[in-house]
Amino acid sequence: MKDGDQIFLQYKLPEGVVNDSVLVSNHEFFFKGNIGSPVKASLYRNQNPRYDNDMFDYATVYLEKGNIILSSADTLLHTVNSGTPLNEDYAELAAALLPFNEKGRTLRDPSSLNATELKDTAFVAAVTKKVVDHSASMVPVKFAFIDSHLSSFVSLITLSELVRDSKNLKEVDERFSRLSPLLRNSTVGIAVQNSIAAGKKIKLGSHAPNFIQPDNFGKLVKLSDYKGKYILLDFWASWCGPCRAENPNLLLAYNRYKDKGFSVVSVSIDEAKDKSAWLKAIEEDRMPWTQLADLKGNQNEPYQLYGITTIPANLLISPEGIVIARDLKREELHAKLASIFK
């Protein structure tokens, strides 16, 4: 560490995200504070996580009682954790994921594509597919770690991240039931349990609940207005990088099938303070289909009604109002629509 480097610390508590920072002096830096129970935290060098999306030098550390040792020959990025039980566990998981993370850093981030590249929907789809496939390849490694560490808080945190994808719901539910009671009844454990329950709200074959939301012109729109069409009910937000990266793919699908009985209804979980950013994102991403938002953030009525816990997320609804698929993205979306409109 060089004198003058700024080190940022960030972690999440039930009451909100905690951010702190300090300058390096004499090649050292110190943070001082108190926490009630262990938390997963991140360290960043010379990049403020509140404003930067693409982080270049960072490390994960589990804050807990004891002497935590972070060792690296050069940067935070190559840190190896040790010294306390949770950091020893995390080091084991990190070692298993290291080859995947190294490969991941060589992949192009879809959110970094320029305006010209974004116009090439096939290129955007190919770039996005590589990232998504790479992320999916890490999931079995994470579940294997959980299976061998059922009493570790690191396993609970890993489950809390895996539950964000509905495709993992069944496996997350099964692993969660095997965790120690102490973990299951913790604050994070209850949050994971709630996410699992929310994910089970709307099952394939269920009737899609109706709702009313204002569109970007202030007109009230009902989901039932679209009965008789295949509808992709899409949840997103202007600040969500993965959502924005998926929008060109939605546009491609919309243009291909809009005259065959298919449409998209997007529900944003932007807040009122983000209204201008929401409207700007609609224009920038060239989204001609119905855009809805009550601007209440994650308290958005359909977001809660459909048990959505993370974005991007979507449900494909039949002309009869039945949910027939969930979280169709990239080539999966096109394959499903091609089978319907063949």
N, C-alpha and C positions, 0 to 999 in steps of 0.2 A: 504494500500500500504506500502511495506517495503522499507526502504532506500536502494538505489542501484537497485531497480526494473527499468527496461527500458520500457517506454511506447511509442508505435509507433502510429502515426496518418497517415491515408491514405484517400485521396479522389480524385475524378476525375474531371478535368476541360477540356474544349474543346481542349486545347493545350496539354493535357497529364495528367498522374497520378502524384499527389503530394504526396511525402513521407517525413515525419519528425519524429524525435524521441527525447526523453528527459529522463533524469534519475530522479527518485523520490528522493527528499531530504526533510527531516523533515516531511515525510508522505504526501508530496504535489508534484504536478508537474504543469508546465505551458507551454502552447504553445502560441506564439504571431504571428499574421500575418493579412493579409487583403484578403477578397474575394469580388467579385463584386456583387454576388447574392447568395442566400442560396444553400448549397450543402449537399448531404448525405455523411457522413464520417464514418470511423470505427476507433476504438481504440483497440489496442492489448497490452497485457502485456507479456513481455519477449519472444515474438515471432515476428520476422520480416516478414511481409506479402509479402515482395519481394522474399523471399526464402522458406518460410514454406507454405505447402498446408493445413495441418491439424491444425486448430487453436483451442486452448483449452480455452483461456480466452480473450474474446473480447466483445465489445459493439458497437451499432450503435448510432450515434448522428447526428442530423441535425444542421449544423453550420449556425446560423442566428443571427441577432442583438438581444440583450437582455441577461438576466441572465439565462443561461441554467443550470438546476440542474439534475445531474445524481446520483441517490440514490441506494445504495446496502448494504446489511448486510455483504457481504463477498467479492465477486469477480466481475469483470466487466461483467461476463456472466449473472449475476442476476440483472443487472442495470434496474432501472425504470426511464424513462425520464419525465421531467416536466419543467415548467418555461417559455417556449415560445410556440407560436401557433403550429409550425410544430412538436416540440417535444411532445406536448400534443397529437397531432394527431397520431404521431408514437407510443406513449404509448398505445393508444387505439387499434391500429392494432396489436402491439406486444402482448397485453393481449389476444386478440382473437386467436392469433397463438401460444400462450404459450404451450397449451397441445400438439399441433402437434410438436413443436420444442423439447419438453422434450422426446416425443416418438422417434423422429428422432435421438436423441443422443444415443439411445439404439441400433440403427440399425448398422450393419456392413457396413463400407464404402468399395465399390467394389475396389477402388484404393489402399486399404490397404492389399488386398489378396496377399499371398506369391506365389512363383513359383509353389509349389506343388498344392495349391488350384486352381490356374489359369488353370491347366491342366484338372481339372474336370469341363467341360463346363456346365453340369447340375447344379452343385453347384454355379458356377458363375452366371448363368441365374437366379437362385432362389434368390441369394443375391441382384442382380441388380433389379429384379422385386419388391422386398420389398421397396427398396429406391425410385424407380420411382413411384410406387403406392402411397407411403406416400407423395411424393412431389405433385402428382396430387390431393390428398385429400385436400390440402391447397388452391388450386386455387379458389374454390367457396367462401371461406372466404375472400380472397383478393378482388374478384370482389364485394362482398357485402359491404366491406369497401369503395371501390371506389364509389359505387352507392350512399352512404350517405355522401361522402366528395368530391363532384365534383369540388370544388374550392381550394382543398388542393394540394400543391406541392408534398406531400407524395403520393397522388393518381397517379400523373404523373410519379413519380419514380417507383411506383409499376407496372404501365402499361409498362414502359420501360423494366422491368424485365420479365413481362409476354409475351411480344411480341417476345421474343427469341424462343418460342415454336410455331411452325406453327399451332398446334392444337388450340391455343388460338386466332388466328388471327381475326376471325370474331367477337368474343366478345370484343377483344381489340379495334378493329376499331369502334364498336358501342359505347363503353364507351368514347373513345377519342373524338368522335364527340360531346359528351355532356359536356366535360370539359369547363371551362371558357375560353374565347378567350385569356386572359392573359397567361394561361398555354399553350394553343395550339400554341401560337406564340413565346414562349420562346425558348431558345437554345435546351433544352431537348425535348420540344414539337416538334420542327422541326425534331429532330433526330428520335423521335418515329414515326412521320408522314412518314419519309423516309423509316423506317423499315417496316411500314405497306404497303407502295407502293412497296417495294422490295419483300415482301412476296406474293404480288399479281401478280408478273411477270410471274411465271409459274404456271398455273392452271391445275387441273386434266383434262385430255382430250387434253392438248396442245401437240404439237410436241416438242420433246426434242431438243433444239438447238445443233448443232454440234460444236465441238471445237477440237483443236490440242494442246497437251501438251507433254513434254518430260517425259519418265518414269524414274525409278531409275537406268536404265542402259544407259540413254542418248538418247534412241530411241524415235522418234516422233510418237505419237499414236493419232488416231482420234477416237472419240466416235462412229462415223458411221462404224468403222471397226467391231463393235459388233452387227450390225443390223442382225436380225434373231434370237437373243437370248433375254431372259429376263435379264435385267441388273439392278443391284442395284448401282446407282451412289452415292457414299459415300463421304462425306466431313468430314475431320478430321485434326488433327495435333498431332505431337509427344508429345507436352506439355499439351494436353487436357486430363485431368483425366477421365471424362465421356466417351470420345472417346475410350481411351485405355481399359476402363472397358467393352465397348460394343464389342471390337474386337473379343474376344473368341466366342461371340454369332454369329458374322458374319462368323467366321471360321466354326462353326457348320453348319450353313445354306449352306455355300459354299460347304463343303464336302458332304452334304446330297443331293444337287441338281445339282452339277457341271456337271454330266454326263447326265442330263435331259434337258439341254438347258438353264441353269442359270449361270451367272457369276457376279462378283463384280468388279467395277472400282472405286478405291479410289483416291480422289484428296486431297492432303495435302495443307494446307495454312501455312506451315512452311516457314520461311524466309531463305535466303542464309546462314546466320550465324548459322542456326539450321540444316544444311544439314546432318551433321554426326549424330545428334540426330534422325533425320527422318529415316535415313538408319538403325540405331541401333534399333529403335522402330519396323520397319518392320520385322527385324530378331527376336527380342524378342517376338513379338506377333504372330509370325509364320503366316504371311499373304502372301500366295502364289499367290494371284491374282494380276492384273495390278495395279501398283502404279504410280501415276502421280503427278507432281509438277513443277511449274515454279519458285518456291522459292521467290515469291514476297509478301508473307504474305497474308493479307486480300485483297490485290489488285490482287490476283490470278484471271486470266481471267474467268474460269468457275464459280468461287465463285461469281463474279460480274454478270456474264451472267445469272445465275440462281436465282439471288436475295437472296442468302443465307446471313443471318445476324448473325448466331451463329452456333457453332458446339457442338456435332455431329449433322449432318443433312444428309438425304438421299432422293432419289427419285427412285421409281421403274418404269422402262421403258419397254414397251412391245416390242416384236420382230419387230413391225411396227414402233417403235420410238415414241410411245405415252406415256406420263406420266400417270400412272394408280394408283399411290399411293405416299404418302409422309411421311417421318419420321416414317418408320416402325422399331420398335426396339423390342428386346426380343420376347415375345410370339406372338406379333402382326405380326412380320416378318415371323415367322414359320407358323402361321395360314394362312397368305396370300399365301405363297409359297405352302403350302399343298393343298390349294384350286385350285391353278393353275396346279400343277403337280399330282393331284389325279389320 
